[in-house]
Amino acid sequence: MDLLGIILYYLFGALYWAILIRVLISWLPVAGVQIDPYHPIIKILYGITDPILDPLRRFATIGMIDLSPIIALVVIGLVQRAIIGFL
């Protein structure tokens, strides 16, 4: 794999983890842990993941259930595998 393929692979891997961490953070208030939405780390995390999740929310919301993170994680995984297969 060339350098560009490696960079893209790890970039999509970091994006995968950012979305997964955002999902886990969204569950913390249910467990009684308060999350400050204005904390710099949380703002950076939302800034990274919002451009991917917001367009998906238009058609991936069923009632009050947001399926956009699941769709995003599947697509990112497929893109990572395609990068490996292509390069």
Secondary structure, 3 states (H helix, E strand, C coil): CCHHHHHHHHHHHHHHHHHHHHHHHHHHHHHCCCCCCCCHHHHHHHHHHHHHHHHHHCCCEECCEECHHHHHHHHHHHHHHHHHHHC
